[in-house]
């Protein structure tokens, strides 16, 4: 297994087209470090997890007009465009791994079509220790992923749904489909 410092430096090597702040780079590094802590999987799956973590927010700080053009979406909220924009750019560059592309495309809203790469990214993005809410609970869940991957995934999904409902946020069709597929 790769040392956390190696993962952090690997995560910081982003493509030339990436548009991320220093704060976002640190988030990406923490997501990748979590993914690698959990990656007692095949080398191919481990590589997909690391690539998903490294690229999921690669355009998070790009201008809205660029995101809309890349995502080919005129209607979604701006904060939901970076995943589809990255996935479309990767396809244009010849990436063909469906699991990786689906993980990145839907990492903010969820997808019933996800394989373990999508689910791992969704959990790591939520559980990474740099986020300021529910620190103790999220830290505990992060330690449980290697022992109960699907159980923790359901808990993370539930927590995100409960938060969206409590705060009056939109429940996206992809999120509802994911919930219906795993409950």
C-alpha positions in Angstrom: 0.0 0.0 0.0 1.2 3.5 -0.8 2.2 5.8 2.0 -0.2 8.7 2.7 2.5 11.2 1.8 3.0 9.5 -1.6 -0.7 9.5 -2.2 -0.9 13.2 -1.3 1.9 14.1 -3.8 0.4 11.9 -6.5 -3.0 13.6 -6.0 -1.4 17.0 -6.5 -0.2 16.0 -10.0 -3.2 17.2 -11.9 -3.6 17.5 -15.6 -2.6 20.7 -17.3 -6.3 21.6 -17.9 -7.2 21.4 -14.2 -8.5 24.5 -12.5 -8.3 24.1 -8.7 -7.4 26.4 -5.8 -4.8 25.4 -3.2 -7.7 24.6 -0.8 -9.2 22.3 -3.5 -5.9 20.6 -4.1 -5.7 19.8 -0.3 -9.2 18.4 -0.5 -8.3 16.2 -3.5 -5.2 14.9 -1.6 -7.3 14.0 1.5 -9.9 12.2 -0.7 -7.1 10.2 -2.4 -5.5 9.4 1.0 -8.8 8.0 2.3 -9.3 6.0 -0.9 -5.9 4.5 -0.6 -6.5 3.6 3.0 -9.5 1.6 1.9 -8.0 0.1 -1.3 -7.5 -3.5 -0.3 -8.6 -4.3 -3.9 -7.1 -5.4 -7.2 -4.4 -3.1 -8.6 -6.8 -2.1 -11.5 -9.5 -1.1 -9.0 -7.0 0.7 -6.8 -5.8 2.7 -9.8 -9.4 3.6 -10.8 -10.1 4.7 -7.2 -7.0 6.9 -7.2 -7.7 8.3 -10.6 -11.3 9.1 -9.6 -10.1 10.8 -6.4 -7.5 12.8 -8.3 -9.8 14.0 -11.1 -13.2 14.4 -9.4 -12.8 18.1 -8.6 -10.2 18.9 -11.3 -12.4 21.6 -12.8 -14.2 22.6 -9.5 -12.8 26.2 -9.7 -13.3 26.7 -13.5 -15.5 29.5 -14.7 -19.2 28.7 -15.0 -19.2 29.4 -18.8 -16.4 26.8 -19.3 -18.1 24.3 -17.1 -21.4 24.7 -19.0 -19.7 24.3 -22.4 -17.8 21.2 -21.3 -20.8 19.7 -19.4 -23.1 20.5 -22.3 -25.7 21.6 -19.7 -27.5 24.9 -19.6 -29.8 24.1 -16.7 -28.0 22.5 -13.8 -26.8 24.5 -10.8 -23.2 25.7 -11.4 -21.8 23.6 -8.4 -23.0 20.4 -10.1 -21.3 21.0 -13.5 -17.7 20.1 -12.6 -18.2 16.3 -12.5 -19.9 16.1 -15.9 -17.4 18.6 -17.4 -14.4 16.4 -16.3 -16.1 13.2 -17.5 -16.8 14.7 -20.9 -13.3 16.1 -21.2 -11.9 12.7 -20.3 -14.0 11.0 -23.0 -12.8 13.5 -25.5 -9.3 12.5 -24.5 -10.0 8.9 -25.1 -10.9 7.6 -21.6 -13.2 4.6 -21.9 -13.5 3.2 -18.4 -17.2 3.4 -17.8 -16.9 3.0 -14.0 -14.4 5.8 -13.7 -16.4 8.1 -15.9 -19.6 7.4 -14.0 -17.9 7.9 -10.7 -16.6 11.3 -11.7 -19.7 12.4 -13.6 -22.1 11.8 -10.7 -19.9 12.2 -7.6 -22.0 15.2 -6.3 -25.5 13.7 -6.8 -25.0 9.9 -6.9 -25.9 7.2 -9.4 -27.6 3.9 -9.3 -25.2 2.8 -12.0 -22.1 3.1 -9.9 -19.6 0.3 -9.3 -17.4 0.3 -6.3 -15.3 3.1 -7.7 -18.3 5.5 -7.7 -19.3 4.4 -4.2 -15.8 4.7 -2.8 -15.4 8.2 -4.3 -18.8 9.3 -2.9 -17.8 8.2 0.6 -14.3 9.6 0.5 -15.6 13.0 -0.8 -18.0 13.1 2.2 -15.8 11.6 4.9 -12.5 13.3 4.2 -11.3 14.9 7.4 -11.0 18.4 6.2 -14.7 19.0 6.3 -15.9 20.8 9.4 -19.2 19.0 10.2 -19.8 15.9 12.3 -16.0 15.3 12.5 -16.1 12.5 15.1 -19.0 10.6 13.3 -17.4 10.9 9.9 -14.0 9.9 11.2 -15.5 6.8 12.7 -17.4 5.9 9.5 -14.1 6.3 7.6 -12.5 3.7 9.8 -15.3 1.3 9.1 -15.2 1.3 5.3 -12.7 -1.6 4.9 -14.9 -3.7 7.2 -18.4 -2.8 6.0 -18.1 -1.0 2.6 -21.8 -1.3 1.6 -23.1 -0.6 5.2 -21.0 2.6 5.4 -22.0 3.6 1.9 -25.7 3.3 2.9 -25.0 5.4 6.0 -23.2 8.1 4.0 -26.0 8.2 1.4 -28.6 8.4 4.2 -26.8 11.2 5.9 -26.5 13.2 2.7 -30.2 12.7 1.9 -31.3 13.7 5.5 -29.2 16.8 5.3 -30.7 17.8 1.9 -34.2 17.3 3.2 -33.5 19.1 6.5 -32.0 22.1 4.6 -34.7 22.2 1.9 -32.2 21.3 -0.9 -33.3 19.7 -4.2 -33.3 15.9 -4.2 -32.0 15.0 -7.6 -33.5 12.1 -9.6 -30.1 10.4 -9.6 -29.9 10.6 -5.8 -33.4 9.2 -5.4 -32.7 6.4 -7.8 -29.5 5.5 -5.9 -31.3 5.4 -2.6 -34.0 3.2 -4.1 -31.3 0.9 -5.5 -29.5 0.4 -2.1 -32.0 0.5 0.6 
